[in-house]
Amino acid sequence: MILVSLFLLVVLVPSLQPLLAPHQNALPWVTQRLMGLSHELTEGHVSLTTLVSGIGYLLMVCGIFFVLTILFKTQSSAVTRGLASRWLASRLAQKWLWPYSVAAHARTSQLLLAQRIPLAEAVRLAAPAAGVLGTKITWQQIANTVERDGSVSQAIHDMQVIPSLYASLVRVGERHGTLEQSLAIVTQAFEQRLNRQIQQLEVWLGPCLLLVVSALMVAIVGWLFVPLYQIITSQAGAV
């Protein structure tokens, strides 16, 4: 697909340049930009106009990001916590974020408990390893609850955003004194879940990318041939 796109820009567009150039001012903006890009590729250089416009777009995006960052930082902590809670409880986080985070926390906690580190300290030390995209605060809150109450499963259950399977397996380990084995089962279960989801994503990713690239190529051909058809039709009508 990339080679076909390069063929369109390097071979096809320059061949249509003599027909479209006399009517360049009447062409759509996208077609004009496409012809300019083709000219730059065939000539082997980038014009100052394209460079300045690209830098301008980049600065615009950076400016918008900076403004959003300032606005977000000036919000109250309650609003920030509310947004974080919604994100962690969302379906996207439940499907992709928490399986990875839970597996990382369970694996690290298991290794720390094997070194005879106290439970509360192990949960706290495992928080950075599992703290991705906002989950670190949740694990730290769980560690604080474990220090106070001594139950990992109850602390996980109270958070209400971590998958319930983790709390159930940990509860079994706490009751029977096999917490390390339960954490190993948790690690395996959530890693397998994440691997299955990645495999499903890989299955859909190829066709989706093919559709996107195909749509882009159809758009390029349309931006070229629709103005050309209109020009030929208008000239035929004038004759």
N, C-alpha and C positions, 0 to 999 in steps of 0.2 A: 504493500500500500504506500509506503514511503517512497519507493522508487517510482511508482505511478504518479504520485503527487509531484515529485521532482521533474518527471517527464512533462507533465502538464505545464509546469512553471518555466522550464528551461527550453522546451521544444515547441509545445503547442501555442502558448501565449505569444512568444516572439513571432511565430508565423502569422498570427492574427493581428499583430501590431500595425501593419500598414493599412488594414481595413478599419481598425478602430481608432487610430491616432487622429484622423481629421475630425472625428466627432467626440474627442475625449472630454470636452467640457459638458457634453450632454449625457455622458455615461453616468451610471450610479456611482456613488462614492466608493463602494466596495470594489467595483470593477476597476476604478482608477487606482486604488491602492494595490490591487492584485497585479495590474500592469506595471506599477512602479516596483513592486517586489521582484517580478520577473526580470525587469531591466537590471536591477541591482545584482541579481544572481548571475545573469548572463555576462554582465560587465565585470563581475568579480570584485565589486566594492560596495560599500554602504554609503549612501548619500548623507549629507549633514542634516537634511530635513528629517529623514527616518531616524537618525540617531537622536536628534533633539526631541522628536515626538515620543520615542521610546523612553527617554529619560524623563520626559514630562509625565507620561503615564505611570512610571515607577514612583516618581515623587508624589503623584496624586494618591496612589495606593498607600504609600508610607504615611502621608498626611492623614488620610482617613483612619488608618490603623492607630496613629498616635492620638487622634482625637477620641476614638473609642476607648483607648487605654486610659486616658485621663478621666473620661466620664465614668468608666467602670471603677476606677480607684476612688473617685469622690463619692460613690454611693455608700450608704450605711452598711454596717456589717450584717445587719439582718437581711437586707436585700441580697448581699453576696452569699450568705448562707442559704437563702432560699433558692437562688439560682443553682448553687452547687448541689443542693439536695435534689432538685428536679433533674439535673443532669445525671447524678448517680443512680436515680431511680428510673431513668428512662429505659425504653426497650433496647436502644442501641448499646447503652452501658451494660445492661444485664446480659446481652448476647455476646458482646466482644470484650468489654473492659474487665468485668468481674471474673470471668473464667481465668484469664491470665493473672489477675491480681491475687485471686484466691490460691491458685496453684503456686505462685511465687511465695506467698506468705506461709502456706502450709509446708512447703519444702524447706524454707529457711527456718521455720519454727522447729521442724523435726530435727534438723541438723543441730540446732542450739540445744534442744532438750537432750540429745544424745551426748552432749558435752557436759551434762549435769548442771546446766544453767537453770535457775528458777523460772517457773512458768510465766509469771508476769513480766520478768525481764526479757525472756525469750520472745514473747509477743511484742514487746516494745522494740526490741532490736530488729525484729523481722519487718517492722513497718516500712522502713525506707526501701527495702527490696521489693515490696509490693505496692509502693506508693507511686502510682502512675495516673496522670490526668485527674488529680483531685482526690484519689483514694487514700493518700497518706494520712490526711487528717482523720478519716474514719478509723483507720487502724490504730492511730494514736489514742483516739477516744476509747476504742476497745481495750487497749492496754491499760488505760486509767481505770476502766470498770473492772478489769481483771485484778488489778492491785487492790481494789476496794472489796470486791465480792468473791474473787477467787475462781469464778466460773467463766471459761472461755465461751462455751456454747450459749450461755445466757446473755453474755455481752454481745455476741454476734447477732443473736435473735433480737435484741433490743434495738439494734441499728436499723433494721427493717429494709435495708437496701442490698445486703449481701445475700446471695442465693441460699435458700433454706437448707439445701442439701449439706452445705458446709456445717451449719449448726447441728444438724441431725447426726452426722458422722462423728463430730467432735463430742457430742453429748454421750454417744455410745462409748467412746474411748474414755471419757471421764468416769463413767459409771463402772467400767470394768477394769480400770487401771491400764488401759492399752492405748493411751493417747498418741504415742509415737506411731503405732501401727495405723491408727485412724487417720493421722495426718498423711501417712504414705498413701493410703487409699484415696484421700481427698486429692492429693497431688496427681495421682494417676487418672482419677475420674475427670477432673477438670482439664487436664492436658489433653485427654482423649476427646473431650467435648470441643475444645478449641481447635484441635487438629481436624475434626470432622467439619467444623464450620469453615476452616480455611480451605479444605478440599472442595466444599460446595462453592465457595467464592471463586476458586480457580476454574471450576466448571463454567460458571457464568461470566467470568471476566473476559475470556477470549471472545465469545460472541458479542458481548457488549462493546468491546473495543472495535471489533469488526464493523458493527453497525455505526459507531461514531465516526470511524474513518471513512466508511462508505458514504455516510451523510455529508461529510466534509467534501469529499470528492464530487458528489452530485451538486453540492452548492457551488463549488468552484466552476464546474462545467456550466451550471445555470447562469452564474454571474458573467461568464464569457459569451455563451451562445445566445442567450436571450437578448442582450443589447445588439449582438450581431444580426440576429433575425429581425429585430425592429428596424435597424439601419437599412438592411437589404429590402425590407418591405416598404419602407418610406421612399427609398430611391426608386423602386419599381412602380410605386404609385405616382411619383413625380413624372416618370417617363411616360 
